[in-house]
Amino acid sequence: MTFRLILIRHAKSSWDDATLDDHARPLNARGRRAAPKIGEWLANQGHRPEEVLVSSAVRAQETLSLLGFHAPARVVEALYHAEPTTILKTLHTAGLGSVALIGHNPGLADFAAMLLANPPQDKDFRRFPTCATLVADLPIESWRDLRPGIGRLVDFTVPRRLD
C-alpha cells in the first residue's frame, strides 16, 4: 500500500506589528498570494489530501484557509516549531491515506530531508522557504509504520516557480 504526504511550510508571515507574539503573527500580502497558488498547483497535479494536520500558529491557520482544501483539519499544538521527531510522532496519529501537514522551519525542512530516500539536489528543498511544498509517497500500511528514509519524491515546488 502507498500513503501520500504533502508537507507545506506556512506562507510568508508579517513582522509589521512588533507587539504580536510569534504565535499570533498573520500572513503578509505575499503570503496571502502564495498560499492559493500552492493550493491550485496541488489541485492541478491531483494532490488532494484527505486529512490535514496543522500548527496552531495564526500564520499556519491562515495558510490552510487559503489552500482551498476540502478535507477535515486537525489543529496540533505540538506542530508549532516542532522538531522532526515531533512531526514524525504527529504523523503516526494520522488516519487516512493522504495527509497534508502544515508547519514551520527549521523542523519541517529537516523532516523533509530525513523522510526521503533520495532528497533532491535543489537549493530550495534544502532551505524549504515559506510555502515550499513537498509531495511524497510512502510504502506503508499505516501511519504508524512511517520512518525516516522511506519516502519517494513525487513533487516539490515553491511559490515563485508558479509565477
C-alpha positions as a Python dict, from the first residue, in 0.01 Angstrom:
ca = {
    (1, 'M'): (0, 0, 0),
    (2, 'T'): (115, 357, -60),
    (3, 'F'): (30, 656, 154),
    (4, 'R'): (87, 1015, 45),
    (5, 'L'): (224, 1303, 249),
    (6, 'I'): (202, 1668, 148),
    (7, 'L'): (438, 1881, 359),
    (8, 'I'): (378, 2257, 344),
    (9, 'R'): (567, 2528, 523),
    (10, 'H'): (332, 2813, 620),
    (11, 'A'): (319, 3108, 381),
    (12, 'K'): (516, 3429, 440),
    (13, 'S'): (419, 3599, 765),
    (14, 'S'): (410, 3963, 864),
    (15, 'W'): (650, 4129, 1105),
    (16, 'D'): (466, 4464, 1086),
    (17, 'D'): (327, 4454, 1441),
    (18, 'A'): (617, 4421, 1685),
    (19, 'T'): (372, 4381, 1975),
    (20, 'L'): (246, 4046, 1845),
    (21, 'D'): (374, 3724, 1994),
    (22, 'D'): (537, 3497, 1730),
    (23, 'H'): (246, 3252, 1754),
    (24, 'A'): (-1, 3531, 1665),
    (25, 'R'): (173, 3668, 1354),
    (26, 'P'): (-57, 3669, 1048),
    (27, 'L'): (36, 3631, 683),
    (28, 'N'): (163, 3929, 490),
    (29, 'A'): (42, 4021, 139),
    (30, 'R'): (299, 3795, -29),
    (31, 'G'): (187, 3504, 187),
    (32, 'R'): (-180, 3567, 107),
    (33, 'R'): (-91, 3550, -265),
    (34, 'A'): (135, 3243, -236),
    (35, 'A'): (-93, 3003, -48),
    (36, 'P'): (-373, 2998, -310),
    (37, 'K'): (-111, 2941, -584),
    (38, 'I'): (17, 2638, -397),
    (39, 'G'): (-338, 2513, -342),
    (40, 'E'): (-418, 2549, -712),
    (41, 'W'): (-93, 2377, -812),
    (42, 'L'): (-167, 2086, -578),
    (43, 'A'): (-521, 2051, -715),
    (44, 'N'): (-399, 2068, -1077),
    (45, 'Q'): (-146, 1793, -1004),
    (46, 'G'): (-417, 1579, -843),
    (47, 'H'): (-263, 1605, -496),
    (48, 'R'): (-565, 1634, -268),
    (49, 'P'): (-532, 1549, 99),
    (50, 'E'): (-798, 1352, 281),
    (51, 'E'): (-684, 1489, 617),
    (52, 'V'): (-488, 1796, 728),
    (53, 'L'): (-268, 1836, 1035),
    (54, 'V'): (-183, 2199, 1103),
    (55, 'S'): (15, 2401, 1355),
    (56, 'S'): (-182, 2619, 1592),
    (57, 'A'): (7, 2934, 1483),
    (58, 'V'): (-207, 3201, 1315),
    (59, 'R'): (11, 3204, 1001),
    (60, 'A'): (-29, 2827, 960),
    (61, 'Q'): (-407, 2850, 1010),
    (62, 'E'): (-430, 3131, 754),
    (63, 'T'): (-220, 2931, 509),
    (64, 'L'): (-461, 2640, 543),
    (65, 'S'): (-763, 2866, 488),
    (66, 'L'): (-616, 2988, 156),
    (67, 'L'): (-510, 2650, 15),
    (68, 'G'): (-865, 2552, -81),
    (69, 'F'): (-852, 2204, 73),
    (70, 'H'): (-1180, 2022, 125),
    (71, 'A'): (-1057, 1787, 394),
    (72, 'P'): (-1105, 1776, 769),
    (73, 'A'): (-829, 1958, 955),
    (74, 'R'): (-690, 1894, 1299),
    (75, 'V'): (-500, 2169, 1480),
    (76, 'V'): (-198, 2019, 1656),
    (77, 'E'): (-36, 2246, 1914),
    (78, 'A'): (281, 2033, 1910),
    (79, 'L'): (344, 2126, 1543),
    (80, 'Y'): (425, 2485, 1640),
    (81, 'H'): (803, 2497, 1578),
    (82, 'A'): (816, 2118, 1602),
    (83, 'E'): (1137, 1918, 1576),
    (84, 'P'): (1145, 1633, 1320),
    (85, 'T'): (1079, 1371, 1589),
    (86, 'T'): (762, 1555, 1694),
    (87, 'I'): (647, 1580, 1332),
    (88, 'L'): (702, 1205, 1293),
    (89, 'K'): (508, 1129, 1614),
    (90, 'T'): (225, 1356, 1498),
    (91, 'L'): (205, 1178, 1163),
    (92, 'H'): (182, 846, 1348),
    (93, 'T'): (-161, 968, 1467),
    (94, 'A'): (-296, 1033, 1115),
    (95, 'G'): (-578, 814, 1000),
    (96, 'L'): (-627, 850, 625),
    (97, 'G'): (-409, 763, 327),
    (98, 'S'): (-336, 1115, 201),
    (99, 'V'): (-233, 1369, 462),
    (100, 'A'): (-120, 1732, 440),
    (101, 'L'): (87, 1873, 723),
    (102, 'I'): (140, 2249, 761),
    (103, 'G'): (423, 2356, 986),
    (104, 'H'): (738, 2559, 1043),
    (105, 'N'): (1111, 2566, 984),
    (106, 'P'): (1367, 2454, 1073),
    (107, 'G'): (1191, 2135, 1181),
    (108, 'L'): (990, 2093, 861),
    (109, 'A'): (1296, 2125, 634),
    (110, 'D'): (1488, 1880, 850),
    (111, 'F'): (1196, 1636, 850),
    (112, 'A'): (1158, 1659, 470),
    (113, 'A'): (1528, 1585, 421),
    (114, 'M'): (1524, 1283, 653),
    (115, 'L'): (1195, 1148, 513),
    (116, 'L'): (1310, 1094, 155),
    (117, 'A'): (1526, 804, 41),
    (118, 'N'): (1674, 1033, -226),
    (119, 'P'): (1629, 1403, -141),
    (120, 'P'): (1652, 1628, -448),
    (121, 'Q'): (1964, 1833, -515),
    (122, 'D'): (1764, 2153, -507),
    (123, 'K'): (1869, 2460, -306),
    (124, 'D'): (1503, 2545, -240),
    (125, 'F'): (1444, 2198, -99),
    (126, 'R'): (1737, 2233, 139),
    (127, 'R'): (1617, 2567, 275),
    (128, 'F'): (1240, 2498, 243),
    (129, 'P'): (1130, 2863, 205),
    (130, 'T'): (785, 2984, 303),
    (131, 'C'): (506, 2790, 134),
    (132, 'A'): (751, 2531, -2),
    (133, 'T'): (555, 2215, -73),
    (134, 'L'): (673, 1856, -91),
    (135, 'V'): (461, 1564, -207),
    (136, 'A'): (598, 1222, -115),
    (137, 'D'): (472, 868, -148),
    (138, 'L'): (533, 629, 138),
    (139, 'P'): (534, 248, 112),
    (140, 'I'): (348, 190, 437),
    (141, 'E'): (34, 10, 554),
    (142, 'S'): (-34, 252, 840),
    (143, 'W'): (97, 592, 950),
    (144, 'R'): (245, 409, 1249),
    (145, 'D'): (486, 245, 1000),
    (146, 'L'): (631, 580, 891),
    (147, 'R'): (1004, 613, 949),
    (148, 'P'): (1292, 818, 805),
    (149, 'G'): (1439, 737, 466),
    (150, 'I'): (1144, 561, 304),
    (151, 'G'): (970, 845, 119),
    (152, 'R'): (976, 879, -259),
    (153, 'L'): (967, 1229, -404),
    (154, 'V'): (660, 1287, -620),
    (155, 'D'): (661, 1668, -648),
    (156, 'F'): (825, 1971, -496),
    (157, 'T'): (772, 2341, -561),
    (158, 'V'): (792, 2688, -415),
    (159, 'P'): (555, 2976, -494),
    (160, 'R'): (796, 3175, -711),
    (161, 'R'): (821, 2880, -954),
    (162, 'L'): (447, 2914, -1014),
    (163, 'D'): (458, 3279, -1126),
}
